[in-house]
Amino acid sequence: MNELGEVYVNRRTMKLDTVKGDLMVDDGAVEAAGPEGVKVEGRVNCRGYCEFMGDLEAHEVVSSSGDVNFRGALRAGFVDVKRGSLEVGGDVEAKTLRVSRKLVTLGNLGAENVDVGGSLEAHRDVKSHRVHVGGSLRVRNNAEIEYIDVGGSVTVEGSTKSKAIKVGGTFKGVGTVEAEDVDVGGTFKVEDTVSIQNIDVGGTVVLAGGVVERTIDVGGALKSTEPLEFGEIDVGGTARLSGGKGRDIQVGGTLKSDGDLAFDRIQVGGTVKIDGDGRGGEVEVGGTMSVGGSLTLEGRLKVGGRVSVGGDVEADEVRVGGRIDAYTVKAKKYIETSVLRTRRGAKAARIEIGKRGEAEGPIVGEVIIVKDRARVEDVYGDDVQLRGGCRARNVQGRKVRIENGCDVDTVTYTEALRSDPSVRIRSAPQKTEKLPEPPL
């Protein structure tokens, strides 16, 4: 083995194995004399285009200008390529790695700190404490990077494990993604499951299910193709889920769930559609809501437009501005709507049918108020009030009050009946000791 002191390579190719001092390469090439590569105990200084054939180990590698190409592996404490690009054909091990333009690694990349001005393309695994890239980062296998800071785009074709992911443009993960915080200006897309604490994205989020423990804050659209567990969802535009469970959902436009959805609170400005069952605390929707299965709430259901539920509705309070359709509707406190259509009936402590409204199916409650010119079928209540011009089939109550212009088939009561002379009751009213049992 030849051991040389300081070596200068200028516009030629030199075979080396060990350099005791520094190695200066000026538009030249260094070829490893043996299979163990080249070991430089000092610094490697490069200028112009420099090429290394075989593995290199050095204390430092510094290039003042030009591109540097390593056909083998590179191991150094500090690597700094100014005004040029770096390509490494083998593995890279470094404490600090800085490249002003482009970095390409064909082997594994392991560095505590990586700083690239242009783009970084890693063909195998990347393991680092911090990676900062001004342009784009592409990892063709797995990335284990505590802090990712990229100005443009990130693509990881394997799995991603990180504490913080910060990207100005887009992030695409083909494998699983584990992170504490994700901050992306444009699009965040993961084709496998995620395990993330917080997601903050300006544009679009596309997930394949998993867990987001705290918040998903999206300016545009959210889509999850598999069931998702979440803390809070805040989306400015549309959210489409494949079922899941979480706490609060706030969407400016449309919320769609292709499966069962469990939640604490839903607040949506436009439309909600749940293809399966909905179960949660409370719902507030500005437009319309449809549920393919049943809807079970501990709190209130408040919808400005129409509600359509294939199964049963249970809630503490139900207030629907337009129309509600369901198999049954049950509320602990009250039901207020314009049109109430059920196949089996509705029940609440207080039920109000709005002016010119309609109730299809029996309604059962302590206080039932049918407002002017509304149409109802069978009514069962303790205190029943039919306002002017109503049409009812059968009314049964302890106290019944029927105002002018109403048309009723039958009235059965136990205590009092008050009706305007203009009221038409088709069969003679009946006073009884006990009313028949209501259907609900």
C-alpha positions in Angstrom: 0.0 0.0 0.0 1.4 3.4 -1.0 1.0 6.2 1.5 1.4 9.7 0.1 1.4 13.1 1.7 -0.4 15.9 0.0 -1.5 15.0 -3.5 -2.4 17.2 -6.4 -4.3 15.8 -9.4 -4.6 18.3 -12.4 -6.4 17.4 -15.6 -5.5 13.7 -15.4 -6.4 10.4 -13.8 -4.4 9.1 -10.8 -4.6 5.8 -9.0 -4.5 6.2 -5.2 -5.1 4.2 -2.0 -4.1 6.3 1.1 -3.3 10.0 1.3 -1.9 11.1 4.6 -2.5 14.8 4.0 -4.9 16.7 1.7 -6.0 15.7 -1.8 -6.4 18.5 -4.4 -8.3 17.5 -7.6 -8.5 20.1 -10.4 -10.5 19.0 -13.4 -9.2 15.5 -12.8 -10.1 12.0 -11.8 -9.0 9.6 -9.0 -9.1 5.9 -9.3 -8.9 3.5 -6.4 -5.8 1.4 -6.6 -7.5 -1.5 -4.7 -10.8 -2.9 -3.7 -10.7 -1.0 -0.4 -11.0 2.4 -2.2 -9.2 5.6 -1.4 -8.7 6.9 2.1 -7.8 10.6 2.6 -6.8 11.5 6.2 -7.1 15.2 5.4 -9.4 17.2 3.1 -10.4 16.6 -0.5 -10.4 19.9 -2.4 -12.1 19.8 -5.8 -12.3 22.4 -8.6 -14.0 22.0 -11.9 -15.4 18.6 -12.9 -14.0 15.9 -10.6 -14.5 12.2 -10.7 -13.8 9.4 -8.2 -13.8 5.8 -9.4 -14.1 3.6 -6.3 -15.0 4.2 -2.7 -13.7 7.3 -0.9 -13.3 8.0 2.8 -12.1 11.5 3.9 -12.4 13.9 6.8 -13.9 16.6 4.5 -14.8 16.9 0.8 -15.1 20.5 -0.5 -15.7 21.6 -4.1 -15.3 25.3 -4.9 -16.9 25.0 -8.3 -18.0 22.4 -10.8 -19.7 19.0 -10.5 -18.4 16.0 -8.5 -19.1 12.4 -9.4 -18.4 9.5 -7.1 -18.9 6.1 -8.8 -18.5 4.3 -5.5 -19.4 5.1 -1.9 -18.6 8.3 -0.1 -17.8 8.6 3.6 -16.9 11.9 5.1 -17.6 14.1 8.1 -18.3 17.2 6.0 -19.2 17.5 2.3 -19.7 20.9 0.6 -20.2 21.2 -3.1 -20.4 24.9 -4.1 -21.7 26.0 -7.5 -22.1 22.5 -8.7 -23.9 19.1 -8.4 -22.9 15.9 -6.7 -23.6 12.3 -7.8 -22.7 9.3 -5.7 -23.0 5.7 -7.1 -22.8 4.0 -3.8 -23.8 4.7 -0.2 -23.2 8.1 1.4 -22.3 8.6 5.1 -21.7 12.1 6.3 -22.5 14.4 9.2 -23.2 17.4 7.1 -23.9 17.3 3.3 -24.3 20.5 1.4 -24.8 20.8 -2.4 -25.7 24.0 -4.2 -27.4 22.5 -7.2 -28.4 18.8 -7.6 -27.6 15.8 -5.4 -28.1 12.2 -6.8 -27.4 9.1 -4.6 -27.7 5.6 -6.1 -27.1 3.9 -2.8 -28.3 4.6 0.8 -28.0 8.1 2.0 -27.2 8.6 5.7 -26.4 12.1 6.9 -27.2 14.1 10.0 -27.9 17.3 8.0 -28.5 17.6 4.2 -28.9 21.0 2.5 -29.4 21.0 -1.3 -30.2 24.2 -3.2 -31.8 22.6 -6.2 -33.0 19.0 -6.2 -32.2 15.7 -4.3 -32.8 12.3 -5.9 -32.1 9.3 -3.7 -32.5 5.9 -5.3 -32.4 3.9 -2.1 -33.1 4.7 1.6 -32.5 8.1 3.2 -31.9 8.4 6.9 -31.2 11.9 8.3 -32.0 14.3 11.1 -32.8 17.2 8.8 -33.1 17.5 5.0 -33.5 20.9 3.5 -34.1 21.2 -0.3 -34.9 24.3 -2.2 -36.5 22.5 -5.1 -37.6 18.9 -5.2 -36.9 15.8 -3.1 -37.4 12.3 -4.5 -36.7 9.2 -2.5 -37.2 5.9 -4.4 -37.3 3.8 -1.3 -37.8 4.5 2.4 -37.2 7.9 4.1 -36.5 8.2 7.8 -36.0 12.0 8.2 -36.9 13.8 11.4 -37.3 17.2 9.8 -38.2 17.6 6.1 -38.1 21.1 4.7 -38.6 21.4 0.9 -39.6 24.4 -1.1 -41.1 22.6 -4.1 -42.2 18.9 -4.2 -41.5 15.7 -2.3 -42.1 12.1 -3.5 -41.3 9.1 -1.4 -41.9 5.8 -3.1 -41.4 3.8 0.1 -42.4 4.5 3.6 -41.9 7.9 5.3 -41.1 8.4 9.0 -40.7 11.9 10.3 -41.4 14.4 13.0 -42.1 17.4 10.9 -42.8 17.6 7.1 -42.8 21.1 5.6 -43.3 21.4 1.9 -44.1 24.5 -0.2 -45.7 22.6 -3.0 -46.8 19.0 -3.1 -46.0 15.8 -1.1 -46.7 12.3 -2.4 -46.1 9.2 -0.3 -46.5 5.8 -1.9 -46.0 3.9 1.3 -47.1 4.5 4.9 -46.4 7.9 6.4 -45.7 8.5 10.1 -45.2 12.0 11.3 -46.1 14.5 14.0 -46.8 17.6 12.0 -47.4 18.0 8.3 -47.4 21.5 6.7 -47.9 21.6 2.9 -48.8 24.5 0.8 -50.4 22.6 -2.1 -51.3 18.9 -2.2 -50.6 16.2 0.4 -51.2 12.7 -1.0 -50.5 9.3 0.6 -51.4 6.0 -1.1 -51.0 3.9 2.1 -52.2 4.4 5.6 -51.0 7.3 7.8 -50.2 7.8 11.4 -50.0 11.6 11.9 -50.7 14.1 14.7 -51.5 17.2 12.7 -52.1 18.0 9.0 -52.2 21.6 7.7 -52.5 21.9 3.9 -53.5 24.8 1.8 -54.9 22.9 -1.1 -55.8 19.2 -1.2 -55.3 16.1 1.0 -55.8 12.6 -0.3 -55.3 9.7 2.1 -55.8 5.9 2.2 -57.1 5.8 5.7 -55.2 5.5 9.0 -55.1 7.8 12.0 -54.7 11.6 12.3 -54.9 12.1 16.0 -55.4 15.8 16.3 -56.3 18.1 13.4 -56.8 18.0 9.6 -56.9 21.6 8.4 -57.4 21.9 4.6 -58.1 24.9 2.6 -59.5 23.1 -0.4 -60.5 19.4 -0.4 -60.0 16.3 1.7 -60.4 12.7 0.4 -59.8 9.4 2.2 -60.3 6.2 0.2 -60.3 4.0 3.4 -61.8 4.5 6.9 -60.1 7.3 8.8 -59.7 7.9 12.5 -59.4 11.6 13.3 -59.5 14.3 15.9 -60.8 17.4 14.2 -61.4 18.1 10.5 -61.6 21.6 9.2 -62.0 21.8 5.4 -62.8 24.9 3.4 -64.3 23.1 0.4 -65.3 19.5 0.2 -64.5 16.4 2.3 -65.1 12.8 1.1 -64.5 10.0 3.5 -64.9 6.2 3.3 -66.3 6.1 6.8 -64.4 6.5 10.0 -64.6 8.0 13.5 -63.5 11.1 15.1 -64.5 14.2 17.0 -65.4 17.4 15.2 -66.0 17.9 11.4 -66.3 21.4 10.0 -66.7 21.8 6.2 -67.5 24.9 4.2 -69.1 23.0 1.3 -69.9 19.3 1.1 -69.2 16.3 3.4 -69.6 12.8 1.9 -69.0 9.5 3.7 -69.1 6.3 1.8 -69.5 4.2 5.0 -70.5 4.5 8.7 -69.4 7.7 10.3 -69.0 8.3 14.1 -68.4 11.9 15.4 -68.9 14.4 18.1 -70.0 17.3 16.0 -70.7 18.0 12.3 -70.9 21.6 11.1 -71.3 21.9 7.3 -72.3 25.0 5.3 -73.7 23.0 2.3 -74.5 19.3 2.0 -73.9 16.2 4.1 -74.3 12.7 2.7 -73.6 9.5 4.7 -74.1 6.2 2.9 -74.1 4.1 6.1 -75.1 4.9 9.7 -74.3 8.3 11.3 -73.7 8.3 15.1 -72.5 11.3 17.1 -73.2 14.3 19.3 -74.8 17.0 17.1 -75.2 18.1 13.5 -75.7 21.5 12.0 -76.0 21.8 8.2 -76.9 24.9 6.2 -78.2 23.0 3.2 -79.3 19.3 3.0 -78.4 16.0 4.7 -79.0 12.4 3.6 -78.1 9.3 5.6 -78.5 5.8 4.0 -78.8 4.0 7.3 -79.9 5.4 10.7 -78.9 8.7 12.4 -78.4 8.6 16.1 -77.4 11.9 18.0 -77.0 12.8 21.6 -77.5 16.4 20.9 -79.5 18.4 18.3 -80.1 17.9 14.5 -80.3 21.3 12.8 -80.6 21.5 9.1 -81.6 24.5 7.0 -83.0 22.5 4.1 -84.0 18.9 3.7 -83.1 15.7 5.6 -83.5 12.2 4.2 -82.7 9.2 6.4 -83.2 5.6 5.3 -83.6 4.3 8.8 -84.4 5.8 12.2 -83.6 9.3 13.5 -82.9 9.8 17.2 -81.8 13.0 18.7 -82.2 15.4 21.6 -83.7 18.1 19.4 -84.7 18.1 15.7 -85.1 21.4 13.8 -85.3 21.2 10.0 -86.2 24.2 7.9 -87.6 22.3 5.0 -88.5 18.6 5.0 -87.4 15.5 6.9 -88.0 11.9 5.6 -87.2 8.9 7.7 -88.5 5.5 8.9 -89.1 7.0 12.4 -88.1 10.3 14.0 -87.7 10.5 17.8 -86.5 13.5 19.8 -86.3 13.9 23.6 -87.2 17.6 23.5 -88.8 18.8 20.2 -89.3 18.3 16.5 -89.7 21.5 14.4 -90.1 21.2 10.7 -92.3 22.2 7.7 -92.7 18.7 6.2 -92.4 15.6 8.3 -92.7 12.2 6.5 -92.2 8.9 8.3 -93.2 5.4 7.5 -93.8 4.5 11.2 -94.2 7.8 13.0 -92.5 10.6 14.9 -92.3 11.2 18.6 -91.1 14.1 20.8 -92.0 16.1 23.9 -93.0 18.9 21.5 -93.8 18.7 17.8 -94.4 21.7 15.6 -95.4 21.5 11.9 -94.9 24.8 10.1 -97.3 26.9 8.1 -98.6 25.1 5.0 -96.5 22.1 6.2 -97.3 18.4 6.1 -96.9 15.4 8.4 -97.2 11.9 6.8 -97.3 9.2 9.4 -98.5 9.4 13.0 -97.1 12.1 15.3 -96.9 11.6 19.1 -96.0 14.1 21.7 -96.9 16.0 24.8 -97.5 19.3 23.0 -98.3 19.2 19.3 -98.8 22.4 17.3 -100.0 22.2 13.7 -99.6 25.7 12.2 -101.9 27.4 9.7 -103.0 25.4 6.6 -100.8 22.4 7.4 -101.9 18.9 6.7 -101.4 16.0 9.1 -102.7 12.4 9.5 -103.0 10.8 12.9 -102.1 12.9 16.0 -101.6 11.7 19.5 -100.8 14.3 22.2 -101.5 15.6 25.7 -102.0 19.2 24.4 -103.0 19.3 20.7 -103.4 22.6 18.8 -104.6 22.9 15.2 -104.2 26.4 13.9 -106.4 28.0 11.2 -107.2 26.1 8.0 -105.5 22.8 8.9 -106.5 19.4 7.6 -106.2 16.3 9.9 -107.3 12.8 9.8 -107.6 11.5 13.4 -106.8 13.7 16.5 -106.5 12.2 20.0 -105.5 14.2 23.0 -106.2 15.2 26.6 -106.8 18.8 25.6 -107.6 19.6 22.0 -107.9 23.1 20.4 -109.0 23.5 16.8 -109.1 26.9 15.2 -111.2 28.4 12.4 -111.5 26.7 9.0 -110.0 23.3 10.1 -111.2 20.0 8.6 -110.8 16.9 10.8 -112.1 13.4 10.4 -112.3 12.3 14.0 -111.5 13.8 17.5 -111.1 11.8 20.7 -110.3 13.6 23.9 -110.3 13.0 27.7 -110.5 16.5 29.2 -111.4 19.4 26.9 -112.2 20.2 23.3 -112.3 23.8 22.1 -113.2 24.3 18.4 -114.3 27.3 16.3 -117.8 27.2 14.9 -116.3 27.1 11.4 -114.4 23.8 12.1 -115.6 20.8 10.3 -115.4 17.5 12.3 -116.7 14.8 10.0 -117.6 12.3 12.8 -119.0 13.4 16.2 -116.2 14.1 18.7 -115.8 11.5 21.4 -114.9 12.1 25.0 -113.4 9.0 26.7 -111.8 8.0 30.0 -108.6 6.7 28.3 -107.1 7.3 25.0 -105.8 4.4 22.8 -102.1 3.6 23.0 -100.1 5.6 20.4 -98.1 3.6 17.8 -94.8 4.8 19.2 
